[in-house]
Amino acid sequence: MSQATVRDRSAWRGPDLANEPSWIYTLSADDSAELDAALRRFQAHGLPLAAMTHERFPLPGFGVTLARHLDEIAHGRGFVVVRGLEPTRYSDEEVGLIFYGIGAHLGLPLKQNPQGDLLGHVFDQGRAYGQIDVRGYETNAHLPFHTDGCEVVGLLCLRAAKSGGLSSLVSATAVHDEIARSHPECLPVLYRGYHYIRREAALSETPVTPQRIPVFGVQDGVVSCRIVANQIKAGAKKLGKPLDALESQALDLVAELSYSARFRLDMDLLPGDMQLCNNYTIMHSRTGFEDWPEPQRRRHMLRLWLALREPRPLADGFPRQLGYRANDWIEIALQDGSRDDPRRGA
């Protein structure tokens, strides 16, 4: 596998974007009117969320803008923030319908857990971060840089925390290129990958992935990334096989570069902000937060997991994450997409 650096728009550095507003799109009055009309039309049919498609949530003008954003997410910078939705104009359920409708124009929504949730709710559920069967979004803890189990992840801020909860993004391509330049000895380890704890199956007879999951893969000059360091470390502990020195060094190096001010981009998501990221090219993080004492004011984010309609070129052995299908977690889908791939109507 080539260790050459990749020169494309996904290899950005945070300081270059911090004062560059092109990654923020503010809804126009026409955009907002279209979203409102599409919401009312969908509600009039009395259909459940799972029945929503982009045809049932028509956006004749804003849909063209969303297509440009999708191209930027899939082939360019890798993320966009859409600003200007006013959550206080709607119920929480209606905001969720609008967000889901936007997602249906960008890709194919995926189930996010074994319960089949298509729209995730990210808030502090009082669970202890670090427990083997606890997912980070159920806590108020700091979440290290990672990718999610899908191709595009969307977050919409319903309500912000009293303090903290800052969102940070980093270009996985830029991190990969820096490793290729400064520590090329680490790349073969990252290409080979690691075993992962299977979070929802952590207490079962098969708690760890039998195959290694690469952190980076390169195909046709395109870098892709997949990493959840806590699951890697938990997997090694469960197997009773500690990471060797180079494996630990490589994993720590990815974290060190991701947190570096030279690479990361910090942002404070405001109520109504929608952050949409390509999980192949973007790693994301969140600082810990303090919530308001009143339940109705507490931090609450809505989350979408999407599959892209256009398959990405992936190196051999690199997972095409497809989230949950039925009640089974698809951690490694077939490379040719012949099984449980929503692009094929499975």
ABEGO torsion letter per residue (X at the ends): XBABBBBBAABBBAAAAAABAAABBBBBAAAAAAAAAAAAAAAAAGBBAAABBAAABBBAAAAAAAAAAAAAAAABAGBBBBBGBBAAABBAAAAAAAAAAAAAAABBBBBABAAGBABBBBBBAGBBBGBAABBAAABABBBBBBBBBBABBBBBBABBBABEGBBBBBBAAAAAAAAAAABAAAAAAAAAEBBBBBAAAAABABABBABBBBABBBBGGBBBBBBBAAAAAAAAAAAGBBBBAAAAAAAAAAAAAAABAAABBBBBBBBGBBBBBBAAABBBBBBBBBBBABAAABBBBBBBBBBBABBBBBBBGBBBBAEBBEABBBABBBAAGABGBAAAGX
